């Protein structure tokens, strides 16, 4: 982010400024290489670090967890091969710094799906959330259990068109799982809690 750019050490690596605007955006674009580097020339393998993502883990304190390319490719292949039978329409509502955004973004794009970007207001207002899910025919949804419970309490029809529902970010109480399955037996329910730490 541009707010921390001046605090980064000068190590000769390319810096991606994700919120660059105006003059800074032009500078960043001008300094970008014309193509991606060749991984083989750099000696990179599937076991090298692919990304660092933040998780609250079991302690409730955010921490960075590094994952390698092999694990990421394995997850994406599993998702494309096992989870979906058609290209999903996914609500993108998770901060890009957290692991659930990987499911929302990469899993969707690798299967040729569509991302529907929810602004903060829509993601936090259950009535607006339901309307957006219906309006854009979202059928693939990732929720933390607390938000799942909140939406079930206030806007249970939100899940009428959902085909695949993921729960992550905190422990899923068994009673909540059973409540969802009783009310919406048509949907596929996948609990991915802890996937970034295993």
Secondary structure, 3 states (H helix, E strand, C coil): CHHHHHHCCCCCCCCCCCCCCHHHHHHHHHHCCCCCCCCCCCCCCCCCEEEEEEECCCCCCCEEEEEEHHHHHHHHHHHHHHHCCCCCEEEECCCCCECHHHHHHHHHHHCCCEEEECCHHHHHCHHHHHHHHHHCCCCEEEECHHHHHHHHHHCHHHHCCCCEEEECCCCCCHHHHHHHHHHCCCCEEEECCCCCCC
